[in-house]
Amino acid sequence: MKVLVTGGAGFIGANFIGYILREHPADEVVCLDKLTYAGNLWSLEGAFASGRFRFYQGDVCDRAGVFSLFAKEKPEVCVHFAAESHVDRSIADAGVFLRTNVAGTQVMLEACRAYGARMHLISTDEVYGDTPLGSRKKFGERAALRPSSPYAASKAAADLFALAYARTYGVRLTITRSANNYGALQFPEKLIPLAIGKAMRGEPVPVYGDGKNVREWLDVTDHCRAVDAVLRAGRQGEIYNVGGKACSNLEIVSALLRLCGRKESEIVFVADRPGHDRRYALDCGKISSELGFFPKTELCEGLSRTVAWYRGHGEWLAKIGSGEYRKVPPFAEGKILVAGSLPGGEGRQA
Ligand SMILES: NC(=O)c1ccc[n+]([C@@H]2O[C@H](COP(=O)([O-])OP(=O)(O)OC[C@H]3O[C@@H](n4cnc5c(N)ncnc54)[C@H](O)[C@@H]3O)[C@@H](O)[C@H]2O)c1
């Protein structure tokens, strides 16, 4: 299979590319990524070395660039990860979320439609909105979409565009809506790598509000397994929830501090995020009964592996801290193809 992965220089996309190249030795991967602040070529060293990987720098909103890539590469399936993904940034400036997550998804759907490729859209549990702490409610795939943040609203809009393209134009489509991922290669603005980085440096670790907000936590490799299972055996036009282990933010941060050998007293409670969702809860019966998918990694084991990864990859973190990660690494020199045109000043220079 030739798989186009958008957003493959980001956290989950890079893990997914590694997973596909490892697990499917006959597959080829083409990556399209704009290399925004969240894109990191250093996360793709193994992919560049594989001989079955090509990287295009380009914007999913650039119709001409995306179409030229499809004409050249003719991917069979597009796994669409590319997005602005940080809720806090969407609260500060929603415009780029509307552009990339909604308009960009529509461009990718148009290209899939024009070139007969299948679309697999990476969505999120946040599209369902929240439920009060202590409630027993779980959201199944048919639950109403009630996003709270501009990020979640943009993801819900992308899902609806994708479903409309499947119905109206017959684009072959599957969607996964996953819980919060954790693991290697996550940009350190997100809760888990942020907390690990601060704990490693001996700094106080911030937690929003009372810290009781509950999220489900999913090991990123389990997420990759779920997407792969849907790609190979999922039913056309269907949505699959991919959940994890429910845990409050405070419990997660406390566990990380313990794993880093630090005290819980190093937590500082900071002003809550506006509109902060209280609890997400997914009903994942469909993916387990239809595809036999269950997450394999226990949360404590996954967190401990994640802490070990960040401890062992101080250089990866340091390059982000210094901004060096935005330069083209030696292993990628001369291998960055360009899809379309990027506005002046954007993107990476060797
Ligand atoms: N991280 C999570 O816990 C989580 C949970 C559920 C769903 N998701 C979804 O998974 C996907 C990936 O999330 P992530 O955490 O890896 O994100 P990320 O922010 O780490 O990476 C996003 C990637 O997309 C690229 N990108 C951004 N705008 C682009 C554009 N206009 N054109 C091309 N590339 C662009 C960035 O350069 C980056 O490489 C997103 O769609 C997100 O909504 C994430």
The ligand as a Tripos MOL2 file, in Angstrom:
@<TRIPOS>MOLECULE
LIG
   44    48     1     0     0
SMALL
NO_CHARGES

@<TRIPOS>ATOM
      1 N1         -2.3470   14.6210   20.4930 N.am      1 LIG1
      2 C1         -3.4690   14.0420   20.8920 C.2       1 LIG1
      3 O1         -3.6000   13.6330   22.0440 O.2       1 LIG1
      4 C2         -4.6040   13.8450   19.9190 C.ar      1 LIG1
      5 C3         -5.7460   13.1630   20.3330 C.ar      1 LIG1
      6 C4         -6.7720   12.9450   19.4090 C.ar      1 LIG1
      7 C5         -6.6390   13.3980   18.1130 C.ar      1 LIG1
      8 N2         -5.5290   14.0820   17.7560 N.ar      1 LIG1
      9 C6         -5.4100   14.5280   16.3490 C.3       1 LIG1
     10 O2         -4.2980   13.8520   15.8110 O.3       1 LIG1
     11 C7         -3.6710   14.6610   14.8100 C.3       1 LIG1
     12 C8         -2.1960   14.8170   15.1190 C.3       1 LIG1
     13 O3         -2.0540   15.3790   16.4200 O.3       1 LIG1
     14 P1         -0.6030   15.6510   17.0250 P.3       1 LIG1
     15 O4         -0.7460   15.7400   18.4760 O.co2     1 LIG1
     16 O5          0.3650   14.7100   16.4110 O.co2     1 LIG1
     17 O6         -0.3330   17.1180   16.4390 O.3       1 LIG1
     18 P2          1.0230   17.9490   16.3340 P.3       1 LIG1
     19 O7          0.6290   19.3530   16.6330 O.co2     1 LIG1
     20 O8          2.1040   17.3050   17.1200 O.co2     1 LIG1
     21 O9          1.4430   17.8270   14.7950 O.3       1 LIG1
     22 C9          0.7300   18.4390   13.7680 C.3       1 LIG1
     23 C10         1.5450   18.3280   12.4820 C.3       1 LIG1
     24 O10         0.7590   18.8960   11.4180 O.3       1 LIG1
     25 C11         1.5930   19.7720   10.6690 C.3       1 LIG1
     26 N3          0.7490   20.8280   10.0950 N.ar      1 LIG1
     27 C12         0.0920   21.8100   10.7670 C.ar      1 LIG1
     28 N4         -0.5390   22.6180    9.8960 N.ar      1 LIG1
     29 C13        -0.3000   22.1210    8.6590 C.ar      1 LIG1
     30 C14        -0.6970   22.5150    7.3460 C.ar      1 LIG1
     31 N5         -1.4490   23.6240    7.1400 N.pl3     1 LIG1
     32 N6         -0.2760   21.7710    6.2900 N.ar      1 LIG1
     33 C15         0.5060   20.6750    6.4790 C.ar      1 LIG1
     34 N7          0.9260   20.2710    7.7030 N.ar      1 LIG1
     35 C16         0.5210   20.9790    8.7770 C.ar      1 LIG1
     36 C17         2.5970   20.3180   11.6730 C.3       1 LIG1
     37 O11         3.7650   20.8060   11.0320 O.3       1 LIG1
     38 C18         2.8630   19.0920   12.5370 C.3       1 LIG1
     39 O12         3.8980   18.3040   11.9780 O.3       1 LIG1
     40 C19        -4.4460   15.9760   14.8010 C.3       1 LIG1
     41 O13        -5.3950   15.9150   13.7660 O.3       1 LIG1
     42 C20        -5.1360   16.0080   16.1550 C.3       1 LIG1
     43 O14        -6.3370   16.7530   16.0960 O.3       1 LIG1
     44 C21        -4.5060   14.3230   18.6260 C.ar      1 LIG1
@<TRIPOS>BOND
     1     1     2 1
     2     2     3 2
     3     2     4 1
     4     4     5 ar
     5     4    44 ar
     6     5     6 ar
     7     6     7 ar
     8     7     8 ar
     9     8     9 1
    10     8    44 ar
    11     9    10 1
    12     9    42 1
    13    10    11 1
    14    11    12 1
    15    11    40 1
    16    12    13 1
    17    13    14 1
    18    14    15 2
    19    14    16 1
    20    14    17 1
    21    17    18 1
    22    18    19 2
    23    18    20 1
    24    18    21 1
    25    21    22 1
    26    22    23 1
    27    23    24 1
    28    23    38 1
    29    24    25 1
    30    25    26 1
    31    25    36 1
    32    26    27 ar
    33    26    35 ar
    34    27    28 ar
    35    28    29 ar
    36    29    30 ar
    37    29    35 ar
    38    30    31 1
    39    30    32 ar
    40    32    33 ar
    41    33    34 ar
    42    34    35 ar
    43    36    37 1
    44    36    38 1
    45    38    39 1
    46    40    41 1
    47    40    42 1
    48    42    43 1
@<TRIPOS>SUBSTRUCTURE
     1 LIG1         1 GROUP 0 **** ****
